[in-house]
């Protein structure tokens, strides 16, 4: 009787252990299985790393603002005002990922990402970096806050023209293609399985 009880106990332990190993293996396969690659999955990966797909253009400038009161197009004497200052700024170039399109060709194992042309996403002057070297003290035409706003806007426009005159957009496009390829190349389900291609829609890049 004791031998029979011991045998039943051993069988029961074996069944439990087998079940544990079986379900454990099933769970392990579930955890290790790679997620299905879809367009939504690819877009989510890109949006989570959007800051890495941008190119920064940093600049340091010296600017001068001049103005005087006028009557019928003639400058009024003794109303000249001016200021000279230096400042640092940063323009951010990149693509609007909300308009990105993704095609997942599972048969050819190719993912094609189509983006709008690179553009200037933002252009800001660091207020903490501003240093005033000289400014007028004209009681007839004092410097106002609006003068600084007008100056800042004109300086930003000048910097954006400067960016367009250089191969910055070409560099930003190349950086974007490289960044998208690397980011998706690190994604589970894509790595070692898919080839990533990045294309740009036809259009005039550089418009902010």
C-alpha positions in Angstrom: 0.0 0.0 0.0 2.8 2.3 0.9 4.5 1.5 -2.4 1.3 2.2 -4.3 0.9 5.6 -2.5 4.5 6.5 -3.3 4.1 5.6 -6.9 0.9 7.7 -7.2 2.7 10.6 -5.6 5.6 10.3 -8.0 3.3 10.2 -10.9 1.4 13.2 -9.7 4.6 15.2 -9.2 5.7 14.2 -12.7 2.4 15.4 -14.2 2.6 18.7 -12.4 6.3 19.2 -13.4 5.5 18.3 -17.0 2.6 20.7 -17.1 4.7 23.5 -15.6 7.4 23.0 -18.2 4.9 22.8 -21.0 3.1 26.0 -20.1 6.3 27.7 -19.2 7.6 27.0 -22.6 4.4 28.3 -24.2 4.7 31.5 -22.2 8.4 31.8 -23.1 7.5 31.5 -26.8 4.9 34.2 -26.4 7.3 36.6 -24.7 10.1 36.0 -27.2 7.9 36.2 -30.3 8.5 39.3 -32.3 5.6 41.7 -32.8 3.9 42.0 -36.2 5.4 44.7 -38.2 2.8 47.1 -39.6 2.7 50.7 -40.8 1.3 51.8 -37.4 4.2 50.1 -35.6 6.8 51.8 -37.8 5.2 55.3 -37.4 5.0 54.8 -33.6 8.8 54.1 -33.5 9.5 57.2 -35.6 7.3 59.5 -33.6 8.9 58.3 -30.3 12.3 59.3 -31.7 11.3 62.5 -33.6 13.9 64.6 -31.9 16.6 62.4 -33.3 15.4 62.8 -36.9 16.0 66.6 -36.8 19.1 68.6 -37.7 20.1 71.6 -35.6 21.7 74.7 -37.1 23.3 76.8 -34.4 24.4 80.4 -35.1 26.0 83.4 -33.3 25.3 86.9 -34.7 26.0 90.6 -34.3 23.1 92.8 -35.3 22.4 96.5 -35.4 18.9 98.2 -35.4 18.4 101.7 -36.6 15.3 103.9 -36.8 14.2 107.5 -36.8 10.9 109.4 -36.9 9.7 110.4 -40.3 7.3 113.0 -41.9 6.3 112.3 -45.5 9.3 110.1 -46.0 11.8 112.5 -44.5 13.8 111.7 -41.4 13.2 114.1 -38.5 16.5 115.4 -37.2 17.6 114.4 -33.6 15.2 111.4 -33.6 17.7 108.7 -34.6 17.8 105.6 -32.4 19.8 102.4 -32.6 21.2 99.5 -30.6 23.9 96.9 -31.3 23.8 93.5 -29.7 25.1 89.9 -30.1 23.0 86.8 -29.7 22.9 83.0 -30.2 20.2 81.1 -31.9 19.1 77.7 -33.2 17.1 76.6 -36.2 15.6 73.2 -36.2 15.3 71.4 -39.6 13.3 68.2 -40.1 10.2 66.6 -41.5 6.6 66.6 -40.3 6.2 63.0 -39.2 2.4 63.4 -39.1 2.3 63.3 -42.9 4.7 60.3 -43.1 3.5 57.2 -45.1 4.8 53.7 -44.5 4.6 50.7 -46.8 5.5 47.3 -45.4 6.1 44.8 -48.1 6.4 41.5 -46.3 7.0 39.5 -49.4 10.0 41.5 -50.4 10.9 42.3 -46.8 11.2 46.0 -47.6 9.8 48.9 -45.5 9.5 52.2 -47.5 9.0 55.4 -45.5 7.9 58.4 -47.5 8.4 61.9 -46.0 7.7 65.5 -46.9 10.8 67.5 -47.9 12.9 68.8 -45.0 11.8 72.3 -43.8 12.6 74.7 -41.0 10.5 73.6 -38.1 11.5 76.3 -35.7 14.0 79.2 -35.3 14.6 80.7 -31.9 16.9 83.3 -30.4 18.3 82.5 -26.9 17.3 85.5 -24.8 19.8 84.7 -22.2 22.6 85.0 -24.8 21.8 88.5 -25.8 24.4 91.2 -24.9 23.8 94.8 -25.7 27.0 96.7 -26.7 25.6 100.1 -27.5 22.2 101.8 -27.7 20.9 105.3 -28.1 19.3 107.4 -25.3 17.0 109.5 -27.4 14.2 111.2 -25.4 12.4 112.1 -28.6 12.4 108.5 -30.0 13.1 106.1 -27.2 13.8 102.4 -27.8 10.7 100.2 -27.2 10.0 96.6 -26.7 8.5 96.5 -30.2 11.8 97.6 -31.6 13.4 94.5 -30.2 10.6 92.3 -31.6 11.0 93.8 -35.1 14.7 93.4 -34.9 14.4 89.7 -33.8 12.0 88.9 -36.6 14.3 90.4 -39.2 17.3 88.6 -37.8 15.5 85.3 -38.0 14.5 85.9 -41.6 18.1 86.7 -42.4 19.3 83.5 -40.8 16.7 81.5 -42.8 17.8 83.1 -46.0 21.4 82.2 -45.0 20.3 78.5 -44.4 18.7 78.4 -47.8 21.9 79.7 -49.5 23.9 76.8 -48.0 23.7 73.0 -48.5 22.0 72.7 -45.1 18.8 71.2 -46.5 20.7 68.6 -48.4 22.7 67.7 -45.2 19.5 67.6 -43.2 17.8 65.3 -45.8 20.8 62.9 -45.6 20.8 63.0 -41.8 17.1 62.2 -41.8 17.5 59.2 -44.1 20.3 57.9 -41.9 18.5 58.5 -38.7 15.3 56.8 -39.8 17.2 53.8 -41.1 19.1 53.4 -37.9 16.1 53.8 -35.6 14.0 51.2 -37.5 17.1 49.0 -37.7 17.1 48.7 -33.9 13.4 47.8 -33.7 12.3 44.2 -32.9 10.7 42.5 -35.9 12.6 44.8 -38.3 16.1 44.2 -37.3 17.8 41.5 -39.5 14.5 41.0 -41.4 13.6 44.1 -43.4 15.5 46.5 -45.6 14.5 50.1 -44.8 14.2 52.7 -47.7 13.5 56.4 -47.1 12.0 58.6 -49.8 11.0 62.2 -50.0 7.9 63.5 -51.8 8.5 65.9 -54.6 8.3 69.5 -53.5 10.2 72.6 -52.7 12.1 72.0 -49.5 13.1 74.8 -47.2 9.7 76.4 -46.7 8.9 76.9 -43.1 
